[in-house]
């Protein structure tokens, strides 16, 4: 099993955009018991990946309660870097 942060990055190598909840839904079977799987920690991991240029914010939205939802996406160069660094 990969470390959670690497699994998060690998998730984005499909080239599609996703928000935190999408990532959590995709990884919940293996990682839901991790302390870092909580919403705030996952948001921090995604923002860190974006700050490091591995993923980028693709759009912003509001949920039904008015909470901000940030969507992220990896571009082709980032996907190549992630795939080179994080092996299957």
Secondary structure per residue as TSV (DSSP state, phi and psi in degrees):
chain	resnum	aa	ss	phi	psi
A	1	X	-	360.0	133.1
A	2	X	-	-74.0	155.0
A	3	X	-	-58.7	149.5
A	4	X	H	-54.5	-45.7
A	5	X	H	-61.7	-36.1
A	6	X	H	-70.4	-37.6
A	7	X	H	-64.3	-37.7
A	8	X	H	-62.1	-48.5
A	9	X	H	-61.8	-44.6
A	10	X	H	-61.6	-33.0
A	11	X	H	-56.4	-37.4
A	12	X	G	-80.1	-1.9
A	13	X	G	-76.1	-1.0
A	14	X	G	-80.0	-8.6
A	15	X	-	81.4	0.8
A	16	X	-	-97.6	153.8
A	17	X	-	-80.1	153.6
A	18	X	E	-157.9	152.0
A	19	X	E	-101.7	176.7
A	20	X	H	-54.0	-46.0
A	21	X	H	-61.6	-37.2
A	22	X	H	-62.8	-44.1
A	23	X	H	-64.1	-45.2
A	24	X	H	-62.0	-42.0
A	25	X	H	-61.6	-39.7
A	26	X	H	-71.4	-31.6
A	27	X	H	-104.4	-0.5
A	28	X	H	-61.2	-34.2
A	29	X	H	-60.6	-37.8
A	30	X	H	-96.0	-29.1
A	31	X	H	-119.3	0.0
A	32	X	T	-61.5	-22.9
A	33	X	T	-82.3	-7.3
A	34	X	S	-76.0	140.3
A	35	X	G	-60.1	-36.8
A	36	X	G	-74.9	1.0
A	37	X	G	-86.0	-8.3
A	38	X	S	-64.8	155.8
A	39	X	H	-50.7	-51.6
A	40	X	H	-63.5	-43.5
A	41	X	H	-67.1	-37.7
A	42	X	H	-66.2	-41.7
A	43	X	H	-58.4	-42.9
A	44	X	H	-64.0	-40.7
A	45	X	H	-64.0	-41.5
A	46	X	H	-67.3	-41.7
A	47	X	H	-66.1	-36.3
A	48	X	H	-65.2	-44.4
A	49	X	H	-60.9	-39.2
A	50	X	H	-68.0	-41.4
A	51	X	H	-62.7	-31.6
A	52	X	T	-86.8	2.2
A	53	X	T	78.5	13.5
A	54	X	S	-85.6	-29.4
A	55	X	S	-135.6	167.4
A	56	X	E	-137.1	152.4
A	57	X	E	-67.7	129.0
A	58	X	E	-104.0	-31.0
A	59	X	E	-168.3	165.2
A	60	X	E	-120.5	149.1
A	61	X	E	-149.0	169.7
A	62	X	E	-119.3	140.4
A	63	X	-	-82.9	-176.6
A	64	X	T	-64.1	-19.6
A	65	X	T	-97.6	4.0
A	66	X	S	85.1	11.7
A	67	X	-	-83.3	142.1
A	68	X	E	-69.6	134.0
A	69	X	E	-118.8	123.5
A	70	X	E	-104.5	127.9
A	71	X	E	-102.6	141.3
A	72	X	E	-123.7	159.3
A	73	X	E	-154.7	148.7
A	74	X	-	-103.4	134.1
A	75	X	-	-83.0	175.3
A	76	X	H	-59.0	-41.3
A	77	X	H	-64.5	-42.9
A	78	X	H	-65.0	-39.7
A	79	X	H	-60.7	-42.7
A	80	X	H	-62.7	-42.1
A	81	X	H	-65.1	-45.9
A	82	X	H	-60.3	-47.6
A	83	X	H	-64.5	-31.1
A	84	X	H	-72.3	-35.6
A	85	X	H	-87.0	-41.8
A	86	X	S	-107.0	105.4
A	87	X	-	-83.6	152.5
A	88	X	-	-70.6	360.0
